[in-house]
Amino acid sequence: METPTSTVHDYSVIEQADMHLGHCSSGLLLPGIDPATRLEASRLCARDVLENHVFFNERQFHNHLIHHLLATFSMGASAERLQQIFDVNKPMQRPSLDCSDKVIITADNVWNHLSQEEYYPGYVAFFKAELAGAGDEWKSVATRYFLDPRALSMTMSGLFHPLILFGYGLEFESRVITAMALAQGFVHRVAFNSILVPETFKEICSNSAAPNMAEKGASLWKIIRAMRVDPLASKLSFDDTPYSLTNSTIPEDLAIKYAKMWHVEATETSVNKKYAELLSVIAHIYGSVSRPGYAMVFEFAIMHLLTSVYFLPIIFDALTVDQQAVLLHAHSVQVLVLFAAVGCPELYFTAKEPADVVASLEACSLEDKQTNPWFAVFEKAIASNDMHVAKVVRALWR
């Protein structure tokens, strides 16, 4: 591999971590990114894999270094800016853990240590081997594990961080990032325990137990509005922590009740329409929680609804249409539970509240930098040291 001669960086870490970055067609990647910058992105991601844990503390707060690097890289960040981002994020990270003989994960015990963080290195080693052994079918193997009913509560947990990292793995064609994402999901603790258990989730996907069959097939915007005025929402306690018993069971009950009203058919037309609806509603909610006349404040949990939904089309590419519908249902019920967990907040609009959100996705050309206003937005996102800004911008670009 040819390496720049004007630096003293160690590029052997790329092969050591097996960090080879491609890019799929359904993700954002500006034209004209040069090979040297791609090499720097690979080197810095490789360092993160080799040096840092996927959680930066014992509370399972998530390492965002790869998120930040790849989001800004896709927008055209320079090699120098990527190094700055690494340097800003590096001090907060926890060192990686070695995989000892005591934590070997195999096909025989892969389901025995869910939500046990001490097994994270073993899960990384297991999934790396599984994906390497799958050859060209590695994405199918990865998505099968990710969507397995035994793991779904964990892979969709943690404000969607396992899904986000999984999306980066598929977007940048990286087996090692994908293996890390699966391992992160399999050891993640679950905040809301009932919404994705197989029996309940089967009802949500089938809409067979919708509380009011006249509402079956309701739009997501109408569901959000109904949740806000549901008497159960008034019982949420703002004196408790977000994940107290009160503020987890009530959001779960609300999410299960209303998720059964949102119907996704296992057809390409329905999946595309419902994805556009989901993205549009989340974007509307994210931009509408600040009270007029006060400083603009964006809600942290709702932000992750937006940054995660960007990745669904990328994951769809590796799924059957039936699996796509399942993933949409899994994401949407998490959207509802988190919206409830933050109190079903009032939404404010500069104009009249829409009766419904009209969903549409139009392709955005990235060829004409002079006339496309997105390039100015990308530049501001690249310059921000906030690790979430670039991810929000990528989702809104959709």
C-alpha positions as CSV (number, residue, x, y, z in Angstrom):
1,M,0.0,0.0,0.0
2,E,1.4,3.4,-1.0
3,T,1.6,5.8,1.9
4,P,2.3,9.5,2.1
5,T,6.0,10.3,2.6
6,S,5.6,13.6,4.4
7,T,4.1,12.1,7.6
8,V,5.4,9.9,10.4
9,H,2.1,8.2,10.9
10,D,2.0,4.4,11.3
11,Y,-0.1,3.1,8.5
12,S,0.4,-0.6,9.5
13,V,-2.5,-0.2,11.8
14,I,-4.8,-0.3,8.8
15,E,-3.8,-3.9,8.0
16,Q,-3.6,-4.8,11.7
17,A,-7.2,-3.7,12.3
18,D,-8.4,-4.9,8.8
19,M,-9.8,-1.4,8.3
20,H,-10.6,-1.2,4.6
21,L,-13.1,1.4,3.8
22,G,-15.4,1.3,0.7
23,H,-18.7,3.0,0.3
24,C,-22.2,1.9,-0.7
25,S,-24.3,3.8,-3.2
26,S,-27.2,4.6,-0.8
27,G,-25.0,6.7,1.6
28,L,-23.7,10.2,1.3
29,L,-20.2,10.6,-0.2
30,L,-19.2,13.8,-1.9
31,P,-17.4,13.4,-5.2
32,G,-13.7,14.1,-5.5
33,I,-12.5,12.8,-2.1
34,D,-8.8,12.0,-2.7
35,P,-7.1,8.7,-1.9
36,A,-4.8,10.3,0.7
37,T,-7.8,11.5,2.7
38,R,-9.4,8.1,2.5
39,L,-6.2,6.6,3.8
40,E,-6.1,9.0,6.7
41,A,-9.8,8.0,7.5
42,S,-8.8,4.4,7.4
43,R,-5.8,4.9,9.7
44,L,-7.7,6.9,12.3
45,C,-10.6,4.4,12.3
46,A,-8.1,1.6,12.7
47,R,-6.5,3.3,15.7
48,D,-9.9,3.6,17.3
49,V,-10.6,-0.1,16.8
50,L,-7.2,-1.1,18.2
51,E,-6.9,1.4,21.0
52,N,-10.4,2.2,22.3
53,H,-13.4,0.4,23.8
54,V,-16.8,0.8,22.2
55,F,-18.1,2.3,25.5
56,F,-16.2,5.1,27.0
57,N,-17.4,4.5,30.5
58,E,-19.0,1.8,32.7
59,R,-22.5,3.3,32.1
60,Q,-22.3,2.2,28.5
61,F,-21.9,5.7,27.1
62,H,-20.9,5.3,23.5
63,N,-17.6,5.9,21.7
64,H,-18.5,8.2,18.8
65,L,-15.0,8.5,17.3
66,I,-15.8,6.4,14.2
67,H,-19.2,8.1,13.9
68,H,-17.6,11.5,13.8
69,L,-14.7,10.6,11.5
70,L,-16.8,8.9,8.9
71,A,-19.7,11.4,8.9
72,T,-17.3,14.3,8.2
73,F,-15.2,12.3,5.8
74,S,-18.3,11.6,3.7
75,M,-18.9,15.4,3.6
76,G,-15.3,16.2,2.3
77,A,-13.3,16.8,5.5
78,S,-9.6,17.1,4.9
79,A,-7.0,14.8,6.3
80,E,-5.9,17.5,8.7
81,R,-9.5,18.0,10.0
82,L,-9.9,14.2,10.5
83,Q,-6.8,14.2,12.7
84,Q,-8.2,17.1,14.7
85,I,-11.5,15.2,15.2
86,F,-9.5,12.2,16.4
87,D,-7.5,14.3,18.8
88,V,-10.7,16.0,20.3
89,N,-12.4,12.7,20.8
90,K,-9.5,10.5,21.9
91,P,-9.0,11.7,25.5
92,M,-12.4,10.6,26.7
93,Q,-12.1,7.1,25.5
94,R,-11.6,3.9,27.6
95,P,-8.8,1.5,26.5
96,S,-9.8,-1.5,24.6
97,L,-9.9,-4.9,26.3
98,D,-8.0,-8.0,25.3
99,C,-9.9,-11.1,24.4
100,S,-8.8,-13.8,27.0
101,D,-9.5,-17.5,27.0
102,K,-12.2,-17.0,29.6
103,V,-14.4,-15.0,27.3
104,I,-14.3,-17.0,24.0
105,I,-17.6,-16.7,22.2
106,T,-18.6,-19.6,19.9
107,A,-21.7,-20.6,18.0
108,D,-22.6,-22.8,20.9
109,N,-22.7,-20.0,23.5
110,V,-23.4,-16.9,21.4
111,W,-26.8,-16.5,23.0
112,N,-25.7,-17.2,26.5
113,H,-24.0,-13.8,27.4
114,L,-26.4,-11.2,26.1
115,S,-26.2,-7.8,27.9
116,Q,-22.9,-8.9,29.7
117,E,-20.4,-6.2,28.8
118,E,-17.4,-8.2,30.0
119,Y,-17.9,-10.5,26.9
120,Y,-17.6,-7.7,24.4
121,P,-14.0,-8.6,23.2
122,G,-15.2,-12.2,22.8
123,Y,-18.2,-11.1,20.7
124,V,-16.0,-8.9,18.5
125,A,-13.7,-11.9,17.8
126,F,-16.6,-14.1,17.1
127,F,-18.4,-11.8,14.7
128,K,-15.2,-10.9,12.9
129,A,-14.7,-14.6,12.2
130,E,-18.3,-15.1,11.2
131,L,-18.2,-12.3,8.7
132,A,-14.8,-13.3,7.3
133,G,-16.1,-16.8,6.8
134,A,-19.2,-15.7,5.0
135,G,-17.3,-14.3,2.0
136,D,-19.4,-12.1,-0.3
137,E,-22.5,-12.9,1.8
138,W,-21.1,-11.2,5.0
139,K,-23.8,-8.5,5.0
140,S,-26.6,-11.1,4.9
141,V,-25.0,-12.9,7.9
142,A,-24.6,-9.7,9.8
143,T,-28.2,-8.6,9.3
144,R,-29.4,-12.0,10.3
145,Y,-27.7,-11.7,13.6
146,F,-28.8,-8.0,14.0
147,L,-32.5,-8.8,13.5
148,D,-32.6,-12.1,15.3
149,P,-35.6,-11.9,17.8
150,R,-33.3,-13.0,20.6
151,A,-31.0,-10.0,20.1
152,L,-33.4,-7.3,18.7
153,S,-34.1,-5.7,22.1
154,M,-30.3,-5.1,22.5
155,T,-29.3,-4.2,18.9
156,M,-32.1,-1.6,18.8
157,S,-31.3,-0.2,22.3
158,G,-29.0,2.5,23.7
159,L,-30.6,5.4,21.7
160,F,-29.9,3.4,18.5
161,H,-26.1,3.4,18.9
162,P,-25.6,-0.3,17.9
163,L,-27.8,0.4,14.8
164,I,-25.8,3.6,14.0
165,L,-22.5,1.8,14.2
166,F,-23.9,-1.1,12.3
167,G,-25.1,1.3,9.6
168,Y,-21.6,2.8,9.4
169,G,-20.2,-0.7,8.9
170,L,-22.5,-1.5,6.0
171,E,-22.2,2.0,4.5
172,F,-18.4,1.9,4.4
173,E,-18.2,-1.8,3.5
174,S,-16.2,-2.6,6.7
175,R,-16.5,-6.0,8.3
176,V,-14.6,-4.9,11.4
177,I,-16.9,-2.0,12.1
178,T,-19.9,-4.2,11.5
179,A,-18.5,-6.8,13.9
180,M,-18.0,-4.1,16.6
181,A,-21.6,-3.0,16.1
182,L,-22.9,-6.5,16.5
183,A,-20.8,-7.0,19.6
184,Q,-21.9,-3.7,21.1
185,G,-25.5,-4.6,20.5
186,F,-25.2,-8.1,22.0
187,V,-23.7,-6.8,25.2
188,H,-25.9,-3.7,25.5
189,R,-28.2,-3.3,28.5
190,V,-31.9,-2.7,27.6
191,A,-33.8,0.3,29.0
192,F,-37.2,-0.7,27.7
193,N,-37.7,-4.4,28.2
194,S,-41.1,-5.2,26.8
195,I,-41.5,-3.5,23.5
196,L,-39.3,-5.9,21.3
197,V,-39.9,-9.2,23.1
198,P,-40.9,-11.6,20.3
199,E,-44.6,-12.0,21.3
200,T,-45.3,-8.3,21.6
201,F,-43.3,-7.4,18.5
202,K,-45.1,-10.0,16.4
203,E,-48.3,-8.3,17.3
204,I,-46.9,-4.9,16.4
205,C,-45.7,-6.1,13.0
206,S,-49.0,-7.8,12.2
207,N,-51.3,-5.1,13.6
208,S,-53.4,-8.0,14.7
209,A,-54.1,-6.5,18.1
210,A,-54.6,-2.8,17.2
211,P,-56.7,-1.3,20.0
212,N,-59.0,0.3,17.5
213,M,-59.1,-1.4,14.1
214,A,-60.5,1.8,12.6
215,E,-57.1,3.3,13.4
216,K,-55.2,0.5,11.8
217,G,-53.0,2.1,9.2
218,A,-53.0,5.6,10.8
219,S,-50.3,8.0,9.8
220,L,-47.3,8.4,12.1
221,W,-48.1,12.1,12.6
222,K,-51.6,11.3,13.7
223,I,-50.2,8.7,16.1
224,I,-47.8,11.2,17.6
225,R,-50.6,13.7,18.1
226,A,-52.8,11.1,19.7
227,M,-50.1,10.0,22.1
228,R,-49.7,13.6,23.4
229,V,-53.3,13.7,24.5
230,D,-53.6,10.2,25.8
231,P,-54.5,10.2,29.5
232,L,-51.7,7.7,30.1
233,A,-49.1,10.4,29.0
234,S,-50.3,12.7,31.8
235,K,-49.0,10.1,34.3
236,L,-45.4,10.5,33.2
237,S,-43.3,11.9,36.1
238,F,-40.9,14.7,35.6
239,D,-39.5,14.2,39.1
240,D,-38.1,10.8,38.2
241,T,-35.1,10.0,36.1
242,P,-35.9,9.2,32.5
243,Y,-35.5,5.5,33.0
244,S,-37.2,5.1,36.4
245,L,-39.9,2.4,36.7
246,T,-42.6,5.0,36.1
247,N,-40.9,6.5,33.1
248,S,-40.1,3.2,31.4
249,T,-43.4,1.3,31.9
250,I,-45.7,4.1,30.8
251,P,-43.7,4.9,27.6
252,E,-43.6,1.1,26.9
253,D,-47.4,0.9,27.3
254,L,-48.0,3.9,25.1
255,A,-45.5,2.8,22.4
256,I,-47.0,-0.7,22.2
257,K,-50.5,0.7,22.0
258,Y,-49.8,3.1,19.2
259,A,-47.2,1.1,17.3
260,K,-49.9,-1.4,16.4
261,M,-51.7,1.3,14.5
262,W,-48.8,2.0,12.1
263,H,-48.9,-0.5,9.2
264,V,-46.0,-1.4,6.9
265,E,-46.7,-3.9,4.1
266,A,-43.9,-6.1,2.9
267,T,-43.7,-4.4,-0.5
268,E,-41.2,-2.1,-2.0
269,T,-43.8,0.6,-2.4
270,S,-45.0,0.5,1.2
271,V,-41.4,0.3,2.6
272,N,-40.3,3.3,0.6
273,K,-43.4,5.3,1.5
274,K,-43.2,4.5,5.2
275,Y,-39.5,5.2,5.4
276,A,-40.1,8.6,4.0
277,E,-42.9,9.2,6.4
278,L,-40.8,8.1,9.4
279,L,-37.9,10.3,8.4
280,S,-40.2,13.3,7.8
281,V,-42.0,13.0,11.1
282,I,-38.8,12.6,13.1
283,A,-37.3,15.7,11.4
284,H,-40.5,17.7,12.2
285,I,-40.4,16.6,15.9
286,Y,-36.7,17.3,16.2
287,G,-37.1,20.9,14.9
288,S,-40.3,21.7,16.8
289,V,-39.6,21.1,20.5
290,S,-38.2,24.5,21.3
291,R,-40.6,27.0,22.8
292,P,-40.9,30.2,20.7
293,G,-39.2,33.2,22.3
294,Y,-36.6,31.0,24.1
295,A,-33.2,29.8,23.0
296,M,-33.2,27.0,20.5
297,V,-32.6,23.7,22.3
298,F,-32.7,20.4,20.6
299,E,-33.8,17.3,22.6
300,F,-30.9,14.8,23.0
301,A,-32.9,11.6,22.7
302,I,-35.0,12.8,19.8
303,M,-31.8,13.8,18.0
304,H,-30.8,10.1,18.0
305,L,-34.1,9.2,16.3
306,L,-32.9,11.4,13.5
307,T,-29.3,10.4,13.3
308,S,-30.2,6.7,13.3
309,V,-33.0,6.9,10.6
310,Y,-30.4,7.9,8.0
311,F,-29.0,4.4,8.0
312,L,-32.2,2.5,7.3
313,P,-31.9,2.6,3.5
314,I,-28.3,1.5,3.8
315,I,-29.3,-1.5,5.9
316,F,-32.3,-2.1,3.6
317,D,-29.9,-2.9,0.8
318,A,-28.8,-6.1,2.6
319,L,-32.4,-7.2,3.5
320,T,-35.3,-8.9,1.9
321,V,-38.5,-6.7,1.7
322,D,-40.0,-8.7,4.6
323,Q,-36.9,-7.9,6.7
324,Q,-37.2,-4.2,5.7
325,A,-40.7,-4.1,7.0
326,V,-39.6,-5.7,10.3
327,L,-36.7,-3.1,10.7
328,L,-39.1,-0.2,10.0
329,H,-41.5,-1.5,12.7
330,A,-38.6,-2.0,15.2
331,H,-37.3,1.5,14.6
332,S,-40.8,3.1,14.8
333,V,-41.7,1.5,18.1
334,Q,-38.4,2.8,19.5
335,V,-39.3,6.2,18.2
336,L,-42.6,6.1,20.0
337,V,-41.2,4.8,23.3
338,L,-38.4,7.5,23.3
339,F,-40.9,10.2,22.4
340,A,-43.0,9.1,25.4
341,A,-40.0,8.8,27.6
342,V,-39.1,12.5,27.2
343,G,-42.7,13.4,28.1
344,C,-44.5,13.5,24.8
345,P,-43.4,17.1,24.5
346,E,-45.5,19.9,23.0
347,L,-44.4,20.7,19.5
348,Y,-44.2,24.3,18.3
349,F,-44.5,25.5,14.7
350,T,-43.8,28.9,13.1
351,A,-46.8,28.4,11.0
352,K,-50.0,26.4,11.6
353,E,-49.4,22.8,12.8
354,P,-49.7,20.5,9.8
355,A,-52.7,18.2,9.7
356,D,-50.3,15.5,8.5
357,V,-46.7,15.3,7.4
358,V,-46.5,14.8,3.6
359,A,-43.5,12.5,3.1
360,S,-41.4,12.8,0.0
361,L,-37.8,11.9,-0.8
362,E,-36.1,13.6,-3.7
363,A,-32.6,12.9,-4.8
364,C,-30.2,15.7,-4.1
365,S,-27.5,16.3,-6.7
366,L,-24.0,16.7,-5.3
367,E,-22.3,17.6,-8.5
368,D,-22.7,21.4,-8.6
369,K,-20.9,22.9,-5.6
370,Q,-21.5,26.5,-6.6
371,T,-25.3,26.3,-6.6
372,N,-26.1,23.6,-4.1
373,P,-26.7,25.1,-0.6
374,W,-25.9,21.8,1.1
375,F,-22.2,22.4,0.6
376,A,-22.2,25.4,3.0
377,V,-24.1,23.3,5.5
378,F,-21.6,20.4,5.1
379,E,-18.7,22.8,5.7
380,K,-20.2,24.1,9.0
381,A,-20.8,20.5,10.1
382,I,-17.2,19.5,9.4
383,A,-16.0,22.5,11.4
384,S,-18.1,21.6,14.5
385,N,-16.5,19.7,17.3
386,D,-19.9,18.4,18.5
387,M,-19.8,14.8,17.5
388,H,-23.5,14.7,16.6
389,V,-23.8,17.7,14.3
390,A,-22.5,16.0,11.2
391,K,-24.8,13.0,11.8
392,V,-27.8,15.3,12.1
393,V,-26.9,17.0,8.8
394,R,-26.5,13.7,7.0
395,A,-30.0,12.6,8.1
396,L,-31.5,15.9,7.1
397,W,-29.8,15.7,3.7
398,R,-31.8,12.5,3.1
